[in-house]
Amino acid sequence: MSWTIDHPRRIGDQIIAAVTKQWIVVETAGPAIIGTAQKQPLVILHLQNGVVTATDVAGHVYDADEIERRYPGAILRLQSLMGEYG
């Protein structure tokens, strides 16, 4: 599965960012090209008081170890994006 992290946002004393999967389908129909794109949230990362957790759309909460198992490098990427957008 391919995933990415959206730009983080500061809300009060926490920073949040969505981990999403995105896909694009492009087809040809005669001389035309038809494309569609979709984006689906997987989890919302929360950084508060130096602790990173995530919540999925079903409400399950993940700790940092579980986030790294499911989305390797996600926490490091969040920290990198915080410098760019936070």
Secondary structure, 3 states (H helix, E strand, C coil): CCCEECCCEEECCEEEEEEEEEEEEEEEECCEEEEEEEEEEEEEEEEECCEEEEEECCCCEECHHHHHHHCCCHHHHHHHHHHHHC
